[in-house]
């Protein structure tokens, strides 16, 4: 029935029969999408909510008139159950940045797409709001206390209770009310996309186009920034997130002055709120509707929550304690344990053999430091190691070891990011030189400090020939 209705609509619009109609993969909503080919290729949409369809049709028309990159809705059925829209292709931004998501190393092409996307957001929020009739929004015309509490209770009932945790609902509700007050102090007459994330951005001819904005309403700008940059499975590293935040703020300044200190202080509340809202959605779609995609996303959102709770939220003391208990639940801490990486770093002398890898993974990286200028040639360094200042000064003033380590860092960093993403638990890196005293010791020590600082993973450092061991505890 759905396909026949869309075919009729296609014929009404084009005057020709559709040659073929193919259903496309479904999203998290109850809408169904089809590609109709013929004299023109169009996307047919079947939505069970006429009100939601009406909102999308109105918004798409309004945004196009403002010059924003959204699909053209060509025609719709009388009751707006079905409509046809422009075909933007098959490439989601989420898929276009897949290599970066999986490795945590985003190349320039991926970064460019993300920058283009985030810098268009202020135009959607401000230019999109000009002359916009917010009464057309569904189900709510604006971001208000009712919608905030609805989302927070969505989290409570669909996720928190599903874990089996015990908590005091009255105290939790008190903090929910406090959060709504904090979020609403940022009210503005801007358009809030509400589900602004990489799955709702299409890439066509290298440019971002925006879809699935029908849940939008009047609301503060922070919500969309939090949705995009803290999307659970996007896994943006901190340096990229900061870069994109800066790009967004520069684009935002075309519309309003920005107090960055206030902006960031307010943003973190929206990041927490959005994370809870997302967990509620994952709970409902995953635990109740049994959709595996959403269950698989839960650990990433829990990790986001752990990161957020590193800095206290004094406004919500009871909620914070509940969330900390939540992140430490066995089903989530076990998952974290599975994905905890330990890097074993060893300095050694080649004449005594390359160290064995006790994990059985084959030894990982082995870097040969013997081509670097050797302080061991000089008698005055014989009683020192690569941990001592005279040797450190010699190596750093000479400069060869600095360039050598830059290359080593690049290779090892890429592996650490991939290992973390794939849940691997062991990586071994060895540095060898003639005597295992100067160059290899310096290199191993500096790599350990570098990885600990950059990734917070557990490091087991061994200077084998010096009988020195050091543990850097994980901070992730």
N, C-alpha and C positions, 0 to 999 in steps of 0.2 A: 504493500500500500504506500509506504514512504517513497520508494523509488518511483512508482507510477506518478505520485503527486509531483515529485520534483521534475520528472520528465515532461509532464504537462506544463509546468511552470517554465521550463526551458523552451518548449515549443512556443508558448505564448510570448516569451521575450524575444526569441531569435527568429521565429517563423520557420524553424527547421527542427527536425527530430534530432535528439541526441544519439550519437553513434554508440556510445558506451557510457555506463554509469558504474563507478567503482567506489565501494565504501572505504574510507580512510581510517587509520587507527584512531580510536576514541581517546578523548582527554579525560580529565577528572570529572567533567560535568556530565549531565544527562543529554547533552546535544550530540547529534550524529552528523558526520560530515561525509560528503560524497563528491567525487570529481566526475563532472559530466563533460564529455568530449563531443565535438561535432564541428559546426561552423565556427564555434568559439568555445574555448575551454573555461568552464566556470565551476565554482564550488557551491554545491547545494547543501543547505543546512536544515535539519529538522530539530526543532526544539519543543519540548513539552510545555514550557512556560511562555504563554503568549506575552505576558507583561515583560519578561526578560528579553524576549525577541524584539519587542517594540522599543525597549531601551537601547538595544544595540543598534537597531536601524536608525533611530534618531541620532545617537551619538556619532555613528559613522558618517552620516550626512553632515552633521555640524562640524566635525573635525576636518573633513575633506574641504569644506568651505573655508576653513582657517589655514589650509595648506599643509595640514599634518599628514604624515604617511600612514594612512589606514586604508583598508580595502573598500572599494566602491561596492555598495549594496545595490545591485542592478534592479531587482524586483522582488516582490513578496506576495504570498497568497493573501486573500481577503482577510482571513482571520490571523495572519502573521504567524501561523504555525510553521510555515516553510518560507525560505528565502534563498535567493541566489546572490553570490558575491564574487568579486574579482578573485582569480586564482593567483596567489602569490608564490606558488611553487611548493617545495617540500622541505626546505631547509630552515629548521628552527635555529635560533641563536644558541640554544642549549646544545644542539648537535654540532654547530659550527665551532664551538669551543671545547669539543670533547677531549681533544688531546691535552689541553691545558687542565681540564677538570680531572683527568685521570693521572696526570703526572705532577700537577701543581706548578708546572712551568708553562706559562702562557707566552706564545710567540708574538711577534709584532703584529701579525695579521689578526690574531685573536684579540689582542689588546686594542687594536684599532676599532674593531667591531664593538667592543664594550664601551670604548670612549664615545663613539658615535651615538650609541644607544643612550648612555647616561646624560649626554649633553643635549639630547632632544627632550628629555623629561621635563625641564622647566617650561618649555614651550607648550607641552601638553597640559601642564598644570595651570599656567597663566593664560596663554593665548587661547587654550582650549576652554577656559572658563568664561571668556568674554562673550556675552550674549547667550550663555548656556542656560537652558531652562532646567534647573535641578529638580523640578517636580516630575520630570520624565525619568528620573532614576528609579531603579527597582533593586531591592525592596525598600531601601531607605534613601531619602533625598540628601542626607548629610551624615557625617561622622559625629555621633552624639553619645551621650551616656548610655542610652539604651543599647546601641549597637556595640559599644565597648563591653558592657556587661554581658551581652549575648555571646560575644566571642570568648570572653574569659570563662563563662559557664560552659561553653562548648568544650573548652580545654578541660575544665573540671570533670564534666560528666563523660566525655567521649575518650579522654586519655588518662587523666589522673586516677579516676575511679577504676578504670580498666586495668590498672597496674596492681590493684589490691591494696594500695597504700591506705593507711588510716590517717585522718587529719580532722581538725576542728573546722567545720564549715563556717561557723559564725566568724571566727578570726580570719579565715581566708577571704570571706566576703568583705570584711572591713578593709583589707588591703586592696581588694579589687576596686572598692569605691575610691580609695586613695589614688590608685593608678588612674582611674577615669578622670579625676580632678587634675592630675599632672598632665595627662595627654590633652585635655581640653583647654589648657591654658595656651595652647598653640593654634587655636582656631583661626582659620583664614578662609577667604572666599575663592579658593583655588579648587581645581578638579583633582580629586584623589582617585587614581587608577584602581587602587586596592589590591590588584593581583599583578603588580608590575614585576615580572620575573622573566628569565631567559626562555622559558617555554612559551611565553606569550609574545615573543618577538620573532618575526620571520625575516630571513635574509634574502633579498631579491637584488640581483646584480650588485652585490657588495654593500647594499644599504639596508638599514633596519626598517621594518614595517611593523605596525603594532596591531594586535588582535586581542580578542577576549577582554574588552574593557567594559562590558555591560554591567559589571558589578560596581562600577565607579560611582562617586557621589562627591558632594562638597566636603572638603576636608583638608587637613594640614599636609604640607609637603613632605614631612619627615617619614610618613608611613611608606610611601613609594620607594624612598631611598633605602629604608630598612629592608623592604621586600626584595629589592633587586640585589643589594650588596651582601645580604646575609641569607640569600636563598640556600637552603640546607645542602643541596647536592651540587651547587655551583663551585663551592670550595675555593673561593678566591683567597690567595695568600694575603697577608696583611699589607705588604708593600703595594700590591695591585689595588687592594681595596682603598688604601689611602690615596693612591694616584687617581682613582675614579671619583673619590669623594672631592678631591681638589678640582677635578674637571667639572663636576656637578656644581660646586659652589661658584666657580667662575662663570658658568652659564646662567646660574641663578641670579647673579649680580646684574644681569641685563634687565631684570624685572624689579628687584628689591635690594636694598642694602643688607649685608649679612654680617651679623656679629658672630664670628666663628666660635668663640667660647660658649655662647649660649646655644648656638646651633648644635654643637657636639654634645653638650650636656643634655639637651632635650632629645637628641637623636637616640641616645642609648636607652631611653625609656621606650621609645617606639620599637627599637630592635628587640627588647625583651617582650613587649606586647605582641609583636608580629611572630616571634618564636613560639609563644604560647598558643596563638591562634593557629599557626601551622601544625603544631602538635595535636591540637584538637581535630583538625582536618585529617591528619594522618591516622589518628585513632579511629575516627568514624569511617573513613574510606578503607583503612587497612583492617582494623579489628572487627568492625561490624559488617562492612560490605565485602570483606575478604579479598581486597585488591592488593596483590603482592607488591606492586610498584610503591605503594604508600608505606607498607611495612618496611620495605628496604630503605626508605628514606629516614626512618625514625632515628637510627644511630647518628646520622649526620646532624639532625636537629638537636639531639641530646648533647653532642659535642659542642655545637654553637652555644647551648645553654651553659655548659661547663665553663666555656671561655668568658661568657658574660658575667658569671658569678664570681670570677676572680676579683672583680671590683664590687664592693658592697653596694646594695640598694637600700640605704637606711630608711627610705620612705615606706618600704614594704617589708618589715622585719619578719613577720610570720610567713608570708609568701616566700621570702628568700630561704628560710629554713626548710620549708616544704620542698622547694625546688632543689636544694642541695641534697636532701634525702632522696629525692627522685633520681638525680643523676648518679647516686651511689647504689641504687637498687641492683640486685644481683644480675638481673637480665641485661642491664645496661653496663655495669662494671665488668661483667664477664666479656661482653663484646669489646669493651675498651682494652681489656687485658689481652684479648686475641690480637688486637691491632697495635699493641705496644712494641715498639722497635728498640732493640738494643744493638748498638754499634760497638764492635770490638776493634780497637786500634792498637797495633803492635809496632814497636821499633825493633830492628834486629840487625845482626851482622850476617852478610851473605855466606861467609865462610863457615858459619854454624848452621846454615840451612834456613829455608823459608818456613815460618811457623805453620803448624797444622791448624786447621779450622775444626774446633771441637764440635761444632753444630752439624758437621757433615755437609755443609752447603758448598764446599769447594774452595773457600778462601777469599772470594770477593776480589778486591783490588790489591795488587802488589806494585808499589811504586819504587823504582830504582833511583836512589839519590846519588849514585856514585859519579855522575857526570858533573855534579855541582862542586865548585871549588872547595877543597877539603881543608878545614882548619887543623886536622890531624897531621898535616905535613910539617907543622911548626911545633917545636918542642914545648913552647910556652902554653899551648892549649892541651897538652897531654893529660893534665890532671883535672880538666873541666869536661862537662858534658853540654849537650844542646840545651840544657835547662839553666846554664850559668851565664851570667851577663857578658863575660869576655867573648864567649863563643857566639852568643846571640848578636852582639855588636859586630863581630867579624862577618857573620853570615848576612846580616841585614845591610851592612855598609857595602859588601860585595854586590848584593842585589840579585844574584842568580837564583837564590832560593825563593825569593819573593815571587818572581815570575813563575817558577816551577809550581809553587803552591796555588797560585791563582788558577792554573790549569787543573790541578788536582781537585781544588774546591768545586770547580764547575762540574766535573764528572761525578764526584761523590754527592754533591748537592742534588743532582738530577736523580740519582739512585735512591737517596733518602726520601725524596718527595714521592717517588713511585712506590717505594716499599711501604711508606705510611699509607698511601692510598689503597694499596692492594692487601694490606693487613699482614705483611711479612714481619717476622719477629727478630731476625738476625741478619746483620751485615758485618763483614770483616774487611778491614783496610790495614795493609801493612806497608811500612816504609823501611827499606833496607839500604845500608851503606857498608863500607868496608869493615868497620869495627863495631857498628851499632852503638856509637857513643855521641857523635856530634850531629851530623846532618839528619840522620833518621830520627833521632830523639827530638830535635827541634821541630821537624815536620809533623811527627805524630802528636806532639804536645799541642801544636798550633791548630791542627785539624780538630782535635778533641775540643778545644776551647771554642773554635768556630762553630762546630755542629751543635754543641751545647747551647751556645748563645742564640743561634739562628733557629733551631728546631725544637730545642728543649727535650730531645730524646735522651735516653739513658746511654751513657758512654762507659765502657770498661777499657781503660787505657793501661797498656803494659809496655814498659821499656825493658825488654827481655834481658838484654846483656847487663843492665844496671840493677836488675832485681827490684824494680820500682813498679808499683801498681797504684792506680788512682780510679775512683768511681765518680762519675758525674751523674747525679740522680736526675731522673726525668722530671720535667716541669710541665709537660703537656697534660 
